[in-house]
Amino acid sequence: MSTTQPPEETLADVVMVDYGLGNLRSAMRGLERAGANVVVSDDPADFDDADGIVLPGVGAFSEGMENAGPFREPLAEAAADGTPIFGICLGMQMLLTSSEEADHAGEGEVEGLDFIPGRNVRFDEGQKVPHMGWNELNVQRDHPLVEGVDGEYAYFVHSYYADPDDEDAVVASTDYGVEFPAVVANEEGTVFGTQFHPEKSGETGLTILRNFVEFCAER
């Protein structure tokens, strides 16, 4: 168990979107340890006063987007205003334009949030899915979220991965038979996501969450 002590003061007010999918409790605890005051909310009006927004998620892309429907416009407005938005696992995939997952399930095309142009694709046949375990993070470019984590390990559980249109959207990558993005961000750097679960990634994950909270506090 980590012996890291939580900060003595709250650095930023963060809203975690409760749209019915996601490991809210552990993610909330991680953010609180990182210095955030966390409000778990299903009310988009709470975005207005937030220093940052977290979009968690575990499950299928189509179900995630269906459940997140009422949040689509408020999230787009928050993104346009420059409010930091952090997608975790499925939440990161929802930041992209679309996903093969819906097609694979016979559900047709499902539109993502389209904050980071691109598509989520399935690992090739022959690769064991879901990809589950610890993988090394290889930072590709500077971004406040990944400060201090190059070469560290994070915990992944997923069968699809992001394939952004712009390679500059890739902040960090990892390898599972194919090199794929572990962290992505939009051009402005204010909307970003991790394919891995920072709340399950020990000290590396706590560093990521602290970086996010500090980024929110500085906006």
NUBA-895522 format. One record per residue (C-alpha): residue number from 0; residue in one letter; chain; z, y, x. Coordinates in Angstrom, 3 decimals, decimal comma, padded with zeros to 6 digits. Last residue first. Layout:
BEGIN
(node NUM; A; A; (Z; Y; X)),
...
***
This chain:
BEGIN
(node 218; R; A; (-015,397; 027,607; -006,024)),
(node 217; E; A; (-012,792; 026,941; -003,355)),
(node 216; A; A; (-010,447; 024,908; -005,540)),
(node 215; C; A; (-013,290; 022,640; -006,687)),
(node 214; F; A; (-014,269; 021,876; -003,079)),
(node 213; E; A; (-010,609; 021,177; -002,296)),
(node 212; V; A; (-010,437; 018,720; -005,195)),
(node 211; F; A; (-013,659; 017,009; -004,104)),
(node 210; N; A; (-012,586; 016,726; -000,466)),
(node 209; R; A; (-009,266; 015,306; -001,622)),
(node 208; L; A; (-011,101; 012,722; -003,720)),
(node 207; I; A; (-013,298; 011,711; -000,770)),
(node 206; T; A; (-010,268; 011,477; 001,536)),
(node 205; L; A; (-008,480; 009,361; -001,069)),
(node 204; G; A; (-011,480; 007,054; -001,191)),
(node 203; T; A; (-011,433; 006,548; 002,566)),
(node 202; E; A; (-007,667; 006,021; 002,478)),
(node 201; G; A; (-007,984; 003,154; 000,011)),
(node 200; S; A; (-011,353; 002,546; -001,623)),
(node 199; K; A; (-010,384; 001,637; -005,197)),
(node 198; E; A; (-010,062; 005,230; -006,493)),
(node 197; P; A; (-013,170; 006,114; -004,470)),
(node 196; H; A; (-015,215; 003,616; -006,502)),
(node 195; F; A; (-018,640; 003,221; -004,911)),
(node 194; Q; A; (-021,924; 004,610; -006,202)),
(node 193; T; A; (-020,592; 008,085; -005,445)),
(node 192; G; A; (-021,745; 011,209; -007,239)),
(node 191; F; A; (-022,846; 014,785; -006,887)),
(node 190; V; A; (-023,480; 017,975; -008,815)),
(node 189; T; A; (-022,550; 021,136; -006,887)),
(node 188; G; A; (-024,750; 020,609; -003,824)),
(node 187; E; A; (-027,378; 023,092; -004,961)),
(node 186; E; A; (-030,144; 020,553; -004,345)),
(node 185; N; A; (-028,349; 017,854; -006,319)),
(node 184; A; A; (-026,103; 015,309; -004,661)),
(node 183; V; A; (-026,079; 011,597; -003,860)),
(node 182; V; A; (-023,503; 009,309; -002,245)),
(node 181; A; A; (-023,851; 005,579; -001,524)),
(node 180; P; A; (-027,643; 005,737; -001,450)),
(node 179; F; A; (-029,470; 002,498; -000,585)),
(node 178; E; A; (-030,460; 000,584; 002,536)),
(node 177; V; A; (-031,674; -002,858; 001,584)),
(node 176; G; A; (-030,075; -006,240; 002,197)),
(node 175; Y; A; (-026,869; -004,535; 001,174)),
(node 174; D; A; (-026,750; -001,423; 003,341)),
(node 173; T; A; (-025,050; 001,944; 002,994)),
(node 172; S; A; (-026,129; 005,525; 002,502)),
(node 171; A; A; (-024,654; 009,006; 002,539)),
(node 170; V; A; (-025,825; 012,403; 001,277)),
(node 169; V; A; (-029,079; 011,202; -000,306)),
(node 168; A; A; (-030,554; 014,052; -002,369)),
(node 167; D; A; (-032,622; 014,975; 000,697)),
(node 166; E; A; (-034,712; 011,881; -000,022)),
(node 165; D; A; (-036,084; 013,663; -003,081)),
(node 164; D; A; (-037,148; 011,418; -005,970)),
(node 163; P; A; (-033,753; 009,730; -005,965)),
(node 162; D; A; (-033,486; 005,912; -005,995)),
(node 161; A; A; (-029,954; 005,205; -007,183)),
(node 160; Y; A; (-028,589; 001,681; -007,236)),
(node 159; Y; A; (-028,313; -001,146; -009,730)),
(node 158; S; A; (-026,172; -004,309; -009,742)),
(node 157; H; A; (-022,801; -002,694; -009,045)),
(node 156; V; A; (-019,289; -003,129; -007,585)),
(node 155; F; A; (-018,684; -001,174; -004,368)),
(node 154; Y; A; (-015,565; -000,486; -002,293)),
(node 153; A; A; (-015,715; 001,993; 000,586)),
(node 152; Y; A; (-015,680; 001,668; 004,381)),
(node 151; E; A; (-015,592; 004,391; 007,056)),
(node 150; G; A; (-018,457; 005,115; 009,438)),
(node 149; D; A; (-018,768; 008,724; 008,296)),
(node 148; V; A; (-015,738; 009,534; 006,129)),
(node 147; G; A; (-014,347; 012,788; 007,570)),
(node 146; E; A; (-016,297; 015,251; 005,455)),
(node 145; V; A; (-018,183; 013,320; 002,812)),
(node 144; L; A; (-017,556; 015,519; -000,240)),
(node 143; P; A; (-018,104; 018,794; 001,650)),
(node 142; H; A; (-021,755; 017,912; 002,282)),
(node 141; D; A; (-023,557; 017,541; 005,592)),
(node 140; R; A; (-026,381; 015,056; 005,863)),
(node 139; Q; A; (-027,065; 011,352; 006,243)),
(node 138; V; A; (-023,498; 010,017; 006,306)),
(node 137; N; A; (-023,451; 006,257; 006,850)),
(node 136; L; A; (-020,723; 004,666; 004,730)),
(node 135; E; A; (-019,800; 001,088; 005,644)),
(node 134; N; A; (-019,508; -001,453; 002,864)),
(node 133; W; A; (-016,586; -003,192; 001,152)),
(node 132; G; A; (-017,204; -005,600; -001,693)),
(node 131; M; A; (-019,290; -006,448; -004,735)),
(node 130; H; A; (-023,056; -006,292; -005,126)),
(node 129; P; A; (-023,416; -007,607; -008,643)),
(node 128; V; A; (-025,606; -009,296; -007,975)),
(node 127; K; A; (-026,626; -011,662; -005,197)),
(node 126; Q; A; (-029,900; -010,654; -003,613)),
(node 125; G; A; (-032,700; -013,113; -004,211)),
(node 124; E; A; (-034,311; -010,930; -006,811)),
(node 123; D; A; (-034,354; -007,375; -005,568)),
(node 122; F; A; (-031,486; -005,039; -006,427)),
(node 121; R; A; (-032,097; -003,175; -009,662)),
(node 120; V; A; (-033,316; 000,424; -009,759)),
(node 119; N; A; (-031,759; 003,697; -010,869)),
(node 118; R; A; (-034,350; 006,438; -011,182)),
(node 117; G; A; (-034,783; 009,914; -009,787)),
(node 116; P; A; (-034,289; 013,623; -010,363)),
(node 115; I; A; (-030,641; 014,663; -009,826)),
(node 114; F; A; (-029,307; 016,569; -012,843)),
(node 113; D; A; (-031,493; 014,396; -015,090)),
(node 112; L; A; (-028,679; 013,542; -017,541)),
(node 111; G; A; (-030,159; 010,099; -018,088)),
(node 110; E; A; (-032,894; 009,187; -020,541)),
(node 109; V; A; (-033,089; 005,608; -021,781)),
(node 108; E; A; (-036,486; 003,904; -021,721)),
(node 107; G; A; (-036,739; 000,607; -023,533)),
(node 106; E; A; (-033,792; -001,506; -024,655)),
(node 105; G; A; (-035,085; -004,851; -023,407)),
(node 104; A; A; (-032,118; -005,347; -021,083)),
(node 103; H; A; (-034,312; -004,902; -018,014)),
(node 102; D; A; (-035,762; -001,747; -019,528)),
(node 101; A; A; (-032,257; -000,330; -020,047)),
(node 100; E; A; (-031,272; -001,276; -016,502)),
(node 99; E; A; (-034,392; 000,236; -014,953)),
(node 98; S; A; (-032,615; 003,569; -015,082)),
(node 97; S; A; (-033,477; 007,171; -015,915)),
(node 96; T; A; (-033,245; 010,800; -014,802)),
(node 95; L; A; (-030,205; 010,639; -012,521)),
(node 94; L; A; (-026,671; 011,900; -013,183)),
(node 93; M; A; (-026,021; 008,771; -015,271)),
(node 92; Q; A; (-026,152; 006,704; -012,083)),
(node 91; M; A; (-023,214; 008,689; -010,706)),
(node 90; G; A; (-021,178; 008,104; -013,865)),
(node 89; L; A; (-022,002; 004,396; -013,604)),
(node 88; C; A; (-020,244; 004,466; -010,210)),
(node 87; I; A; (-018,341; 007,796; -010,149)),
(node 86; G; A; (-019,990; 011,090; -011,129)),
(node 85; F; A; (-018,542; 014,337; -009,770)),
(node 84; I; A; (-019,497; 017,637; -011,419)),
(node 83; P; A; (-018,659; 020,905; -009,619)),
(node 82; T; A; (-019,045; 023,918; -011,946)),
(node 81; G; A; (-022,118; 025,854; -010,821)),
(node 80; D; A; (-022,802; 027,536; -014,158)),
(node 79; A; A; (-025,973; 025,470; -014,609)),
(node 78; A; A; (-023,911; 022,316; -014,069)),
(node 77; A; A; (-021,406; 023,414; -016,706)),
(node 76; E; A; (-024,231; 024,147; -019,140)),
(node 75; A; A; (-025,797; 020,749; -018,492)),
(node 74; L; A; (-022,402; 019,091; -018,993)),
(node 73; P; A; (-021,973; 020,924; -022,311)),
(node 72; E; A; (-025,487; 019,838; -023,359)),
(node 71; R; A; (-025,018; 016,139; -022,571)),
(node 70; F; A; (-021,396; 015,790; -023,705)),
(node 69; P; A; (-022,105; 014,723; -027,290)),
(node 68; G; A; (-024,501; 012,036; -025,975)),
(node 67; A; A; (-022,011; 010,527; -023,498)),
(node 66; N; A; (-021,499; 007,433; -025,613)),
(node 65; E; A; (-025,232; 006,800; -025,828)),
(node 64; M; A; (-025,693; 007,553; -022,129)),
(node 63; G; A; (-022,971; 005,110; -021,136)),
(node 62; E; A; (-024,202; 002,445; -023,510)),
(node 61; S; A; (-027,703; 002,701; -022,042)),
(node 60; F; A; (-026,427; 002,659; -018,448)),
(node 59; A; A; (-024,257; -000,435; -018,914)),
(node 58; G; A; (-020,662; -000,710; -017,757)),
(node 57; V; A; (-018,070; 001,203; -015,736)),
(node 56; G; A; (-017,960; 004,981; -015,776)),
(node 55; P; A; (-016,303; 008,121; -014,515)),
(node 54; L; A; (-017,695; 011,625; -015,050)),
(node 53; V; A; (-015,346; 014,024; -013,273)),
(node 52; I; A; (-015,471; 017,758; -013,982)),
(node 51; G; A; (-014,304; 020,598; -011,727)),
(node 50; D; A; (-012,445; 023,916; -011,809)),
(node 49; A; A; (-012,084; 023,411; -015,551)),
(node 48; D; A; (-011,558; 026,275; -017,995)),
(node 47; D; A; (-014,800; 025,889; -019,935)),
(node 46; F; A; (-014,979; 022,101; -019,599)),
(node 45; D; A; (-012,159; 021,724; -022,124)),
(node 44; A; A; (-014,571; 022,662; -024,906)),
(node 43; P; A; (-016,346; 019,355; -024,208)),
(node 42; D; A; (-013,513; 017,526; -026,036)),
(node 41; D; A; (-013,106; 013,831; -025,114)),
(node 40; S; A; (-010,503; 014,745; -022,520)),
(node 39; V; A; (-008,480; 013,366; -019,644)),
(node 38; V; A; (-006,824; 016,407; -018,072)),
(node 37; V; A; (-006,080; 016,107; -014,375)),
(node 36; N; A; (-004,090; 018,579; -012,254)),
(node 35; A; A; (-005,605; 017,805; -008,901)),
(node 34; G; A; (-003,922; 017,465; -005,510)),
(node 33; A; A; (-005,466; 014,311; -004,039)),
(node 32; R; A; (-002,643; 012,176; -005,412)),
(node 31; E; A; (-003,554; 013,525; -008,848)),
(node 30; L; A; (-007,177; 012,587; -008,272)),
(node 29; G; A; (-006,208; 009,034; -007,350)),
(node 28; R; A; (-003,943; 008,694; -010,368)),
(node 27; M; A; (-006,719; 009,898; -012,676)),
(node 26; A; A; (-009,191; 007,439; -011,156)),
(node 25; S; A; (-006,691; 004,616; -011,653)),
(node 24; R; A; (-006,083; 005,534; -015,296)),
(node 23; L; A; (-009,630; 006,374; -016,293)),
(node 22; N; A; (-011,326; 003,129; -015,345)),
(node 21; G; A; (-014,468; 003,921; -017,238)),
(node 20; L; A; (-016,237; 003,813; -020,561)),
(node 19; G; A; (-015,177; 005,412; -023,866)),
(node 18; Y; A; (-016,508; 008,924; -023,384)),
(node 17; D; A; (-013,369; 010,291; -021,725)),
(node 16; V; A; (-014,574; 012,987; -019,346)),
(node 15; M; A; (-012,070; 013,735; -016,602)),
(node 14; V; A; (-011,278; 017,440; -016,498)),
(node 13; V; A; (-010,015; 018,823; -013,180)),
(node 12; D; A; (-007,689; 021,768; -012,599)),
(node 11; A; A; (-007,438; 022,518; -008,884)),
(node 10; L; A; (-005,004; 022,688; -005,955)),
(node 9; T; A; (-001,793; 021,502; -007,551)),
(node 8; E; A; (001,132; 021,770; -005,183)),
(node 7; E; A; (003,311; 019,356; -003,257)),
(node 6; P; A; (000,403; 017,184; -002,204)),
(node 5; P; A; (000,826; 013,445; -002,777)),
(node 4; Q; A; (002,331; 011,364; 000,037)),
(node 3; T; A; (000,225; 008,885; 001,965)),
(node 2; T; A; (002,089; 005,612; 002,395)),
(node 1; S; A; (-000,815; 003,480; 001,253)),
(node 0; M; A; (000,000; 000,000; 000,000)),
***
